[in-house]
Amino acid sequence: MSDLLTAFLPHCIEAGCDEAGRGCLAGPVVAAAVILPNNYSNSRFNDSKKLIESERYLLRDIIINDALAWAIGIVDNVEIDSINILNASFLAMHRAINELKIQPEHLIIDGNRFNPYKTIKHFCIVKGDSKYLSIAAASILAKTYRDDYMKEQSKIYPEYYWADNKGYPTKKHKEAIFRFGQTPLHRKTFNASIQLKLQF
């Protein structure tokens, strides 16, 4: 794993971006943007989904300590319903980039699509969170900060098991929606309470 384009653009300030929560039935989509030092190396960085929870939180502390800049962007479920999940994912990344204390000169984005951010050139990389350090770092931050939020919300809505499923469409989550209905944190456009009862 390496930072993208350092061989071609060795002096550019590069920010990696990724999001978490795109496939969930409830809660926000959370994105992170991370700028790492040039020639930074950490063999433990990887796609957050390939790491166990304890590893993600350990690496989060390392990223926060080592990054030149990092930031989080959030788009809640109401906004998701208004603009759709794809645009919400891009908006969350934009909000994260907005909060960086250092202005990046180019962006690397996990995935194959992105809405341009101002005039900064961007590069989309499929499975970039398993290929490039700054995207992997962003993946870890986005995932852990979103998980923290859903764990807190699970204390308010324990019957949905968000501490375990983080809002993803597990069997227990779908059963809870069918039994108790949707909460104010559910994404109404996902039509979960009506469409999922046949998928248990």
Residue frames as a rotation matrix with the C-alpha (Angstrom) as fourth column:
MET 1
0.579 0.815 0.000 0.00
0.815 -0.579 0.000 0.00
0.000 0.000 -1.000 0.00
SER 2
-0.618 -0.785 -0.024 1.23
0.782 -0.618 0.085 3.50
-0.082 0.034 0.996 -0.79
ASP 3
0.002 0.578 -0.816 0.05
0.152 -0.807 -0.571 7.06
-0.988 -0.123 -0.089 -1.14
LEU 4
0.539 0.361 0.761 -1.30
0.749 0.207 -0.629 7.70
-0.384 0.909 -0.159 -4.62
LEU 5
0.819 -0.078 0.569 0.66
0.430 -0.573 -0.697 9.61
0.380 0.816 -0.436 -7.23
THR 6
0.769 -0.578 -0.272 3.63
-0.067 -0.497 0.865 10.38
-0.635 -0.647 -0.421 -5.04
ALA 7
-0.098 -0.814 0.573 5.84
0.694 0.357 0.626 9.14
-0.714 0.458 0.530 -7.84
PHE 8
-0.085 0.149 0.985 4.19
0.934 -0.331 0.130 11.61
0.346 0.932 -0.111 -10.22
LEU 9
0.384 0.297 0.874 3.29
0.020 -0.949 0.314 14.47
0.923 -0.103 -0.370 -7.89
PRO 10
-0.075 -0.494 -0.866 5.80
0.774 0.519 -0.363 14.14
0.629 -0.698 0.343 -5.06
HIS 11
-0.926 -0.367 -0.088 5.41
0.344 -0.724 -0.598 17.68
0.156 -0.584 0.797 -3.75
CYS 12
-0.347 0.879 0.328 1.62
-0.292 -0.434 0.853 17.97
0.891 0.201 0.407 -3.84
ILE 13
-0.814 0.230 0.533 -0.46
-0.528 0.086 -0.845 17.99
-0.240 -0.969 0.051 -0.69
GLU 14
-0.584 0.541 -0.605 -2.74
-0.232 0.604 0.763 14.98
0.778 0.586 -0.228 -1.04
ALA 15
-0.491 0.518 0.700 -5.90
-0.804 0.038 -0.593 14.25
-0.334 -0.855 0.398 0.95
GLY 16
-0.897 0.264 -0.355 -7.51
0.084 0.890 0.449 10.83
0.434 0.373 -0.820 0.97
CYS 17
-0.490 0.814 0.312 -11.29
-0.869 -0.428 -0.248 10.63
-0.068 -0.393 0.917 1.43
ASP 18
-0.779 0.369 -0.508 -13.70
0.167 0.902 0.398 7.85
0.605 0.225 -0.764 2.29
GLU 19
-0.257 0.788 0.560 -17.13
-0.871 -0.440 0.219 7.42
0.419 -0.431 0.799 3.88
ALA 20
-0.981 0.068 -0.181 -18.96
0.138 0.901 -0.411 5.00
0.135 -0.428 -0.894 6.14
GLY 21
-0.588 0.806 -0.057 -22.64
0.081 -0.012 -0.997 4.20
-0.804 -0.591 -0.059 6.48
ARG 22
-0.719 0.298 -0.628 -23.75
-0.690 -0.413 0.594 4.36
-0.082 0.861 0.502 2.89
GLY 23
-0.593 0.459 -0.661 -25.56
-0.141 0.749 0.647 1.00
0.792 0.478 -0.380 3.06
CYS 24
-0.957 0.186 -0.224 -27.30
0.263 0.223 -0.939 1.58
-0.124 -0.957 -0.263 6.38
LEU 25
-0.176 0.972 0.156 -31.00
0.775 0.039 0.630 1.87
0.607 0.232 -0.760 7.11
ALA 26
0.870 0.452 -0.197 -30.53
0.462 -0.606 0.648 4.38
0.173 -0.654 -0.736 9.91
GLY 27
0.383 -0.720 -0.579 -28.15
0.512 -0.357 0.782 7.10
-0.769 -0.596 0.232 10.98
PRO 28
0.649 -0.196 -0.735 -25.90
-0.507 -0.832 -0.226 9.48
-0.567 0.519 -0.640 9.07
VAL 29
0.733 -0.648 0.204 -23.29
0.599 0.475 -0.644 8.92
0.321 0.595 0.737 6.43
VAL 30
0.797 -0.542 -0.267 -19.92
-0.115 -0.570 0.813 9.98
-0.593 -0.618 -0.517 7.83
ALA 31
0.780 -0.587 0.216 -16.84
0.380 0.169 -0.909 10.84
0.497 0.792 0.355 5.79
ALA 32
0.612 -0.676 -0.410 -13.25
0.256 -0.321 0.912 11.61
-0.748 -0.663 -0.023 6.66
ALA 33
0.846 -0.504 0.170 -10.44
0.021 -0.288 -0.957 13.40
0.532 0.814 -0.234 4.88
VAL 34
0.768 -0.635 -0.085 -6.82
0.262 0.191 0.946 12.75
-0.584 -0.749 0.313 5.86
ILE 35
0.732 -0.680 -0.046 -3.50
-0.393 -0.365 -0.844 14.30
0.557 0.636 -0.534 4.85
LEU 36
0.862 -0.501 -0.074 -0.51
0.413 0.612 0.674 12.16
-0.293 -0.612 0.735 5.81
PRO 37
0.335 -0.825 -0.456 3.15
-0.473 -0.566 0.675 13.20
-0.815 -0.010 -0.579 5.73
ASN 38
0.548 -0.274 -0.790 5.10
-0.774 0.192 -0.603 12.52
0.317 0.942 -0.106 2.55
ASN 39
-0.284 -0.687 -0.669 6.66
-0.449 0.712 -0.540 9.05
0.847 0.148 -0.510 2.55
TYR 40
-0.145 0.324 0.935 4.50
-0.973 0.125 -0.195 8.02
-0.180 -0.938 0.297 5.50
SER 41
-0.390 -0.018 -0.920 4.34
-0.402 0.903 0.153 4.28
0.828 0.430 -0.360 6.06
ASN 42
-0.440 0.250 0.863 2.21
-0.798 0.332 -0.503 2.00
-0.412 -0.909 0.054 8.21
SER 43
-0.868 -0.012 -0.496 1.65
-0.328 0.764 0.555 -1.57
0.373 0.645 -0.668 7.09
ARG 44
-0.807 0.583 -0.099 -1.35
0.471 0.532 -0.703 -1.97
-0.357 -0.614 -0.704 9.40
PHE 45
-0.433 0.675 -0.597 -3.53
-0.575 -0.717 -0.394 0.55
-0.694 0.172 0.699 7.56
ASN 46
-0.946 0.216 0.241 -6.25
0.323 0.672 0.667 -1.13
-0.018 0.709 -0.705 5.53
ASP 47
-0.369 0.920 0.134 -9.88
-0.211 -0.223 0.952 -0.93
0.905 0.323 0.277 4.49
SER 48
-0.552 0.132 0.823 -11.71
-0.828 -0.205 -0.522 -0.51
0.100 -0.970 0.222 7.80
LYS 49
0.540 0.840 -0.050 -14.05
-0.834 0.542 0.098 -3.38
0.109 -0.011 0.994 6.96
LYS 50
0.472 -0.451 -0.758 -11.08
-0.036 0.849 -0.527 -5.75
0.881 0.276 0.385 6.94
LEU 51
-0.667 -0.705 0.241 -10.01
-0.215 -0.127 -0.968 -4.78
0.713 -0.697 -0.067 10.45
ILE 52
-0.089 0.616 -0.782 -11.46
0.864 0.438 0.247 -5.92
0.495 -0.654 -0.572 13.74
GLU 53
0.755 0.553 0.352 -12.97
0.356 -0.797 0.488 -3.23
0.550 -0.243 -0.799 15.94
SER 54
0.757 -0.499 -0.423 -10.07
0.368 -0.210 0.906 -3.05
-0.540 -0.841 0.025 18.42
GLU 55
-0.243 -0.863 0.442 -7.60
0.900 -0.032 0.434 -2.59
-0.360 0.504 0.785 15.55
ARG 56
0.140 0.369 0.919 -9.66
0.736 -0.660 0.153 0.23
0.663 0.655 -0.364 14.08
TYR 57
0.957 0.283 0.060 -9.67
0.169 -0.714 0.679 2.17
0.235 -0.640 -0.732 17.34
LEU 58
0.402 -0.894 -0.199 -5.97
0.541 0.056 0.839 1.60
-0.739 -0.445 0.506 17.93
LEU 59
-0.365 -0.537 0.760 -5.19
0.930 -0.172 0.324 2.83
-0.043 0.826 0.563 14.42
ARG 60
0.585 0.612 0.532 -7.51
0.604 -0.766 0.218 5.80
0.541 0.193 -0.818 14.84
ASP 61
0.857 -0.314 -0.408 -5.30
0.203 -0.521 0.829 7.09
-0.473 -0.793 -0.383 17.65
ILE 62
-0.140 -0.957 0.253 -2.22
0.668 0.097 0.738 6.63
-0.731 0.272 0.626 15.46
ILE 63
-0.088 0.182 0.979 -3.83
0.932 -0.332 0.145 8.46
0.351 0.926 -0.141 12.53
ILE 64
0.873 0.474 0.117 -4.91
0.394 -0.825 0.404 11.37
0.288 -0.307 -0.907 14.71
ASN 65
0.618 -0.709 -0.339 -1.38
0.204 -0.272 0.940 11.63
-0.759 -0.651 -0.024 16.12
ASP 66
-0.273 -0.874 0.401 0.51
0.576 0.186 0.796 11.22
-0.771 0.448 0.452 12.84
ALA 67
0.248 0.432 0.867 -1.65
0.967 -0.169 -0.193 12.99
0.063 0.886 -0.459 10.24
LEU 68
-0.864 -0.477 0.163 -0.75
0.486 -0.874 0.015 16.49
0.135 0.092 0.987 9.13
ALA 69
-0.673 0.738 0.039 -4.48
-0.727 -0.651 -0.219 17.18
-0.136 -0.175 0.975 9.02
TRP 70
-0.847 0.517 -0.126 -7.72
0.455 0.826 0.332 15.23
0.276 0.224 -0.935 9.34
ALA 71
-0.739 0.670 0.064 -11.39
-0.638 -0.666 -0.386 16.06
-0.216 -0.326 0.920 9.55
ILE 72
-0.735 0.610 0.296 -14.85
0.558 0.792 -0.248 14.50
-0.386 -0.017 -0.922 9.70
GLY 73
-0.790 0.585 -0.182 -17.95
-0.601 -0.683 0.414 15.39
0.118 0.437 0.892 7.67
ILE 74
-0.783 0.581 0.221 -21.48
0.339 0.697 -0.632 14.28
-0.521 -0.420 -0.743 8.50
VAL 75
-0.684 0.713 -0.157 -24.75
-0.588 -0.410 0.698 14.19
0.433 0.569 0.699 6.55
ASP 76
-0.691 0.424 0.585 -27.75
-0.426 0.415 -0.804 13.10
-0.584 -0.805 -0.106 8.61
ASN 77
-0.683 0.433 0.589 -30.62
0.571 0.818 0.062 10.86
-0.455 0.378 -0.806 7.56
VAL 78
0.376 0.839 -0.394 -32.96
0.359 -0.524 -0.773 13.79
-0.854 0.150 -0.498 6.82
GLU 79
0.100 -0.441 -0.892 -30.47
-0.733 -0.639 0.234 15.22
-0.673 0.631 -0.387 4.33
ILE 80
-0.858 -0.391 0.333 -29.91
-0.123 0.787 0.604 11.75
-0.498 0.478 -0.724 2.89
ASP 81
-0.172 0.890 0.422 -33.64
0.728 0.403 -0.555 11.46
-0.664 0.212 -0.717 2.19
SER 82
0.537 0.409 -0.738 -33.58
-0.025 -0.867 -0.498 14.89
-0.843 0.286 -0.455 0.57
ILE 83
0.306 -0.528 -0.792 -30.62
-0.884 -0.467 -0.030 14.50
-0.355 0.709 -0.610 -1.80
ASN 84
0.899 0.095 -0.428 -30.16
-0.233 0.931 -0.281 10.67
0.372 0.352 0.859 -2.01
ILE 85
0.849 -0.522 0.077 -27.39
0.164 0.400 0.902 8.58
-0.502 -0.754 0.425 -0.50
LEU 86
0.301 -0.784 0.543 -24.90
0.947 0.180 -0.266 9.00
0.111 0.594 0.797 -3.33
ASN 87
0.218 -0.183 0.959 -25.00
0.210 -0.950 -0.229 12.79
0.953 0.251 -0.168 -3.21
ALA 88
0.930 0.133 0.343 -25.01
-0.299 -0.270 0.915 12.64
0.214 -0.954 -0.211 0.59
SER 89
0.662 -0.749 0.007 -21.79
0.674 0.600 0.430 10.61
-0.326 -0.281 0.903 0.50
PHE 90
-0.006 -0.659 0.752 -20.15
0.813 -0.441 -0.380 13.24
0.582 0.609 0.538 -1.70
LEU 91
0.493 0.268 0.828 -21.46
-0.132 -0.917 0.376 16.06
0.860 -0.294 -0.417 0.51
ALA 92
0.984 -0.168 -0.062 -20.05
0.101 0.236 0.966 14.39
-0.148 -0.957 0.249 3.63
MET 93
0.222 -0.952 0.212 -16.64
0.969 0.239 0.057 14.23
-0.105 0.193 0.976 1.94
HIS 94
0.059 -0.155 0.986 -16.92
0.448 -0.879 -0.165 17.89
0.892 0.451 0.017 0.93
ARG 95
0.834 0.311 0.456 -17.71
-0.236 -0.546 0.804 18.83
0.499 -0.778 -0.381 4.51
ALA 96
0.757 -0.636 -0.149 -14.71
0.537 0.476 0.697 16.86
-0.373 -0.607 0.702 5.76
ILE 97
-0.036 -0.791 0.611 -12.42
0.953 -0.211 -0.218 18.58
0.301 0.574 0.761 3.23
ASN 98
0.440 0.298 0.847 -13.85
0.154 -0.954 0.256 21.95
0.885 0.018 -0.466 4.28
GLU 99
0.980 0.066 0.186 -12.69
-0.171 -0.188 0.967 21.31
0.099 -0.980 -0.173 7.83
LEU 100
0.487 -0.869 -0.090 -9.08
0.850 0.495 -0.181 20.38
0.202 0.012 0.979 7.01
LYS 101
0.704 -0.274 -0.655 -6.63
0.211 -0.801 0.561 22.81
-0.678 -0.533 -0.506 8.56
ILE 102
-0.510 -0.829 -0.229 -4.39
-0.125 -0.192 0.973 22.40
-0.851 0.525 -0.006 5.50
GLN 103
0.456 0.675 -0.580 -5.72
-0.669 -0.171 -0.724 23.03
-0.588 0.718 0.373 2.00
PRO 104
0.073 -0.435 0.897 -5.06
0.351 0.853 0.386 19.95
-0.933 0.287 0.215 -0.17
GLU 105
-0.391 -0.303 -0.869 -3.78
-0.667 -0.558 0.494 20.34
-0.634 0.773 0.016 -3.71
HIS 106
-0.394 0.453 -0.800 -5.41
-0.664 0.462 0.588 17.16
0.636 0.762 0.119 -4.96
LEU 107
0.002 0.570 0.822 -7.82
-0.916 0.330 -0.226 14.58
-0.400 -0.753 0.523 -3.63
ILE 108
-0.800 -0.102 -0.591 -7.99
-0.359 0.871 0.336 10.81
0.481 0.481 -0.733 -3.84
ILE 109
-0.135 0.919 0.370 -11.44
-0.986 -0.086 -0.145 9.34
-0.101 -0.384 0.918 -3.40
ASP 110
-0.834 -0.047 0.550 -12.47
-0.099 0.993 -0.066 5.79
-0.543 -0.109 -0.833 -2.62
GLY 111
0.163 0.931 0.327 -14.87
0.290 0.272 -0.918 4.58
-0.943 0.244 -0.225 -5.32
ASN 112
-0.461 -0.311 0.831 -15.57
0.845 0.132 0.519 5.39
-0.271 0.941 0.202 -8.94
ARG 113
0.132 0.555 0.821 -17.56
0.665 -0.664 0.342 8.64
0.735 0.501 -0.457 -8.70
PHE 114
-0.300 -0.202 -0.932 -17.29
0.856 -0.488 -0.170 12.00
-0.420 -0.849 0.319 -6.99
ASN 115
0.794 0.495 0.353 -18.70
0.586 -0.778 -0.226 15.50
0.163 0.386 -0.908 -7.30
PRO 116
-0.080 -0.917 0.391 -15.81
0.619 -0.353 -0.702 17.91
0.781 0.186 0.596 -7.88
TYR 117
0.506 0.121 -0.854 -14.74
0.817 -0.385 0.429 19.94
-0.277 -0.915 -0.293 -4.88
LYS 118
0.533 -0.245 -0.810 -14.12
-0.158 -0.969 0.189 23.56
-0.831 0.027 -0.555 -5.85
THR 119
0.729 -0.310 -0.611 -11.24
-0.670 -0.138 -0.729 23.61
0.141 0.941 -0.308 -8.34
ILE 120
-0.128 -0.808 0.575 -9.16
-0.830 0.405 0.384 20.86
-0.543 -0.428 -0.722 -6.73
LYS 121
-0.112 0.013 -0.994 -8.38
-0.794 0.600 0.097 17.96
0.598 0.800 -0.057 -9.02
HIS 122
0.133 0.199 0.971 -9.55
-0.816 0.578 -0.006 14.60
-0.562 -0.792 0.239 -7.79
PHE 123
-0.552 -0.318 -0.771 -8.85
-0.670 0.719 0.182 10.96
0.497 0.617 -0.610 -8.61
CYS 124
0.462 0.753 0.468 -11.31
-0.881 0.452 0.143 8.14
-0.104 -0.478 0.872 -7.97
ILE 125
-0.607 -0.702 -0.373 -9.86
-0.694 0.697 -0.181 4.75
0.387 0.149 -0.910 -7.08
VAL 126
0.526 0.780 -0.340 -12.01
-0.538 0.615 0.576 1.63
0.659 -0.120 0.743 -6.82
LYS 127
0.829 -0.157 -0.537 -11.15
0.475 0.704 0.528 -0.17
0.296 -0.693 0.658 -3.57
GLY 128
0.245 -0.753 0.611 -8.80
-0.094 -0.645 -0.758 2.67
0.965 0.128 -0.229 -2.78
ASP 129
0.572 0.015 0.820 -9.11
-0.797 -0.230 0.559 2.01
0.197 -0.973 -0.119 0.93
SER 130
0.838 -0.344 0.423 -7.14
0.120 0.873 0.472 -1.21
-0.532 -0.345 0.773 0.45
LYS 131
0.555 -0.621 0.553 -4.55
0.781 0.160 -0.604 0.40
0.287 0.767 0.574 -1.85
TYR 132
-0.113 -0.563 0.819 -3.62
0.280 -0.809 -0.517 3.85
0.953 0.171 0.249 -0.56
LEU 133
-0.639 -0.304 -0.707 -2.66
0.707 0.130 -0.695 4.90
0.303 -0.944 0.132 2.93
SER 134
-0.970 0.242 0.015 -4.53
-0.229 -0.893 -0.389 8.18
-0.081 -0.380 0.921 3.17
ILE 135
-0.198 0.938 -0.284 -7.77
-0.668 0.083 0.740 6.61
0.717 0.336 0.610 1.93
ALA 136
-0.112 0.093 -0.989 -7.34
0.476 0.879 0.028 3.71
0.872 -0.467 -0.143 4.36
ALA 137
-0.895 -0.260 -0.364 -6.81
0.442 -0.402 -0.802 6.23
0.062 -0.878 0.474 7.16
ALA 138
-0.720 0.690 0.072 -9.96
-0.672 -0.719 0.175 8.10
0.172 0.078 0.982 6.12
SER 139
-0.067 0.681 -0.729 -11.86
-0.228 0.701 0.676 4.81
0.971 0.211 0.109 6.04
ILE 140
-0.420 -0.185 -0.888 -10.81
0.719 0.529 -0.451 4.02
0.554 -0.828 -0.089 9.60
LEU 141
-0.989 0.048 -0.143 -11.72
0.051 -0.784 -0.619 7.47
-0.142 -0.619 0.773 10.93
ALA 142
-0.503 0.855 -0.123 -15.09
-0.735 -0.348 0.582 7.55
0.455 0.383 0.804 9.18
LYS 143
-0.050 0.476 -0.878 -16.00
0.077 0.878 0.472 4.08
0.996 -0.044 -0.080 10.39
THR 144
-0.549 -0.221 -0.806 -14.99
0.756 0.280 -0.592 4.57
0.357 -0.934 0.013 14.02
TYR 145
-0.974 0.218 -0.053 -16.59
-0.175 -0.885 -0.432 8.00
-0.141 -0.412 0.900 14.40
ARG 146
-0.286 0.919 -0.271 -19.82
-0.705 -0.010 0.709 6.74
0.649 0.394 0.651 12.88
ASP 147
-0.158 0.181 -0.971 -19.74
0.385 0.916 0.108 3.64
0.909 -0.357 -0.215 15.06
ASP 148
-0.902 -0.209 -0.378 -19.33
0.427 -0.311 -0.849 5.82
0.059 -0.927 0.370 18.15
TYR 149
-0.746 0.665 0.033 -22.40
-0.660 -0.745 0.096 7.82
0.088 0.050 0.995 17.15
MET 150
-0.043 0.777 -0.628 -24.55
-0.481 0.534 0.695 4.73
0.875 0.332 0.352 16.55
LYS 151
-0.468 -0.177 -0.866 -23.48
0.588 0.669 -0.454 3.19
0.660 -0.722 -0.209 19.86
GLU 152
-0.985 0.126 -0.120 -24.65
0.001 -0.687 -0.726 6.33
-0.174 -0.715 0.677 21.65
GLN 153
-0.439 0.872 -0.217 -27.96
-0.854 -0.330 0.401 6.27
0.278 0.362 0.890 19.77
SER 154
-0.309 0.278 -0.909 -28.40
0.026 0.958 0.284 2.62
0.951 0.065 -0.304 20.70
LYS 155
-0.923 -0.024 -0.383 -28.76
0.382 0.036 -0.923 3.70
0.036 -0.999 -0.024 24.31
ILE 156
-0.654 0.725 -0.216 -31.84
-0.631 -0.680 -0.374 5.66
-0.419 -0.108 0.902 23.28
TYR 157
0.385 0.758 -0.526 -33.20
-0.922 0.344 -0.179 3.00
0.046 0.554 0.832 20.92
PRO 158
-0.423 -0.702 0.574 -31.87
-0.745 0.629 0.221 -0.31
-0.516 -0.334 -0.789 22.32
GLU 159
0.297 0.645 0.704 -34.50
-0.137 0.759 -0.637 -2.43
-0.945 0.092 0.314 20.56
TYR 160
0.924 0.037 -0.381 -32.79
-0.379 -0.063 -0.923 -1.83
-0.059 0.997 -0.044 17.19
TYR 161
0.705 -0.671 0.230 -29.43
0.492 0.696 0.523 -3.28
-0.511 -0.256 0.821 18.31
TRP 162
0.926 -0.336 0.170 -27.43
-0.079 -0.615 -0.785 -0.42
0.368 0.713 -0.596 16.79
ALA 163
0.468 -0.803 0.368 -24.54
-0.752 -0.143 0.644 -1.05
-0.465 -0.578 -0.671 19.17
ASP 164
-0.001 -0.421 0.907 -24.04
0.142 0.898 0.417 -4.28
-0.990 0.130 0.059 17.25
ASN 165
0.204 0.170 0.964 -25.30
0.897 0.361 -0.254 -3.57
-0.391 0.917 -0.079 13.72
LYS 166
-0.629 -0.534 -0.566 -24.52
0.377 -0.845 0.379 0.19
-0.680 0.025 0.733 13.54
GLY 167
-0.050 0.720 -0.692 -27.66
-0.512 -0.614 -0.601 0.71
-0.858 0.324 0.399 11.48
TYR 168
-0.777 -0.257 -0.574 -26.91
-0.628 0.355 0.692 -1.86
0.026 0.899 -0.438 8.80
PRO 169
0.115 0.967 -0.228 -29.76
-0.953 0.172 0.250 -4.14
0.281 0.188 0.941 7.61
THR 170
-0.926 -0.376 -0.025 -29.19
-0.341 0.864 -0.371 -7.16
0.161 -0.335 -0.928 9.83
LYS 171
-0.440 0.789 -0.429 -32.02
0.415 0.602 0.682 -9.57
0.797 0.122 -0.592 10.57
LYS 172
-0.299 0.307 -0.904 -32.52
0.942 -0.059 -0.331 -8.20
-0.156 -0.950 -0.272 14.11
HIS 173
-0.844 -0.039 -0.534 -32.57
0.031 -0.999 0.024 -4.63
-0.535 0.004 0.845 12.82
LYS 174
-0.805 0.559 -0.200 -35.14
-0.317 -0.120 0.941 -5.40
0.502 0.821 0.274 10.13
GLU 175
-0.323 0.687 -0.651 -37.29
0.723 0.623 0.298 -7.36
0.610 -0.374 -0.698 12.59
ALA 176
-0.508 0.074 -0.858 -37.20
0.710 -0.527 -0.466 -4.37
-0.487 -0.846 0.216 14.98
ILE 177
-0.939 0.175 -0.294 -38.29
-0.300 -0.835 0.461 -2.01
-0.165 0.522 0.837 12.21
PHE 178
-0.559 0.764 -0.321 -41.21
0.003 0.389 0.921 -4.26
0.829 0.515 -0.219 11.35
ARG 179
-0.192 0.469 -0.862 -42.19
0.899 0.436 0.038 -4.59
0.394 -0.768 -0.505 15.00
PHE 180
-0.097 0.056 -0.994 -41.60
0.782 -0.614 -0.111 -1.06
-0.616 -0.788 0.016 16.31
GLY 181
0.878 0.390 0.276 -41.56
0.473 -0.632 -0.613 1.05
-0.065 0.670 -0.740 13.14
GLN 182
0.114 -0.856 0.505 -39.00
0.690 -0.297 -0.660 3.62
0.715 0.423 0.557 12.11
THR 183
0.170 -0.194 -0.966 -37.24
0.841 -0.482 0.245 6.00
-0.513 -0.854 0.082 14.47
PRO 184
0.889 0.102 -0.447 -36.41
-0.058 -0.942 -0.330 9.63
-0.455 0.319 -0.831 13.68
LEU 185
-0.024 -0.983 -0.183 -32.96
-0.590 -0.134 0.796 8.36
-0.807 0.128 -0.576 12.65
HIS 186
-0.090 0.022 0.996 -34.21
0.531 0.847 0.030 5.98
-0.843 0.531 -0.088 9.98
ARG 187
-0.864 -0.242 -0.441 -33.86
-0.258 -0.538 0.802 6.86
-0.431 0.807 0.403 6.32
LYS 188
-0.006 0.995 0.104 -37.43
-0.298 0.098 -0.950 7.11
-0.955 -0.037 0.295 5.09
THR 189
0.315 0.119 -0.942 -36.53
-0.937 -0.118 -0.328 6.79
-0.150 0.986 0.074 1.41
PHE 190
-0.793 -0.578 -0.194 -35.12
-0.595 0.803 0.040 3.34
0.133 0.147 -0.980 2.10
ASN 191
0.079 0.971 -0.224 -38.75
-0.845 0.184 0.502 2.33
0.529 0.150 0.835 2.83
ALA 192
-0.776 -0.614 -0.146 -37.44
-0.466 0.713 -0.523 -0.14
0.425 -0.338 -0.840 5.38
SER 193
-0.657 0.498 0.566 -40.52
-0.491 0.287 -0.823 -0.78
-0.572 -0.818 0.055 7.47
ILE 194
0.420 0.879 -0.227 -42.62
-0.734 0.181 -0.655 -1.76
-0.534 0.441 0.721 4.44
GLN 195
0.540 -0.189 -0.820 -40.20
-0.753 0.328 -0.571 -3.52
0.377 0.926 0.035 2.13
LEU 196
-0.408 -0.912 -0.042 -38.01
-0.785 0.374 -0.493 -5.53
0.466 -0.169 -0.869 4.46
LYS 197
0.046 0.441 0.896 -40.52
-0.885 0.434 -0.169 -7.77
-0.463 -0.785 0.410 6.24
LEU 198
0.943 0.319 -0.090 -40.23
-0.319 0.798 -0.511 -10.37
-0.091 0.511 0.855 3.47
GLN 199
0.397 -0.879 -0.262 -36.45
-0.395 0.094 -0.914 -10.45
0.828 0.467 -0.310 3.70
PHE 200
0.377 -0.267 0.887 -36.06
-0.916 0.034 0.400 -11.88
-0.137 -0.963 -0.231 7.23
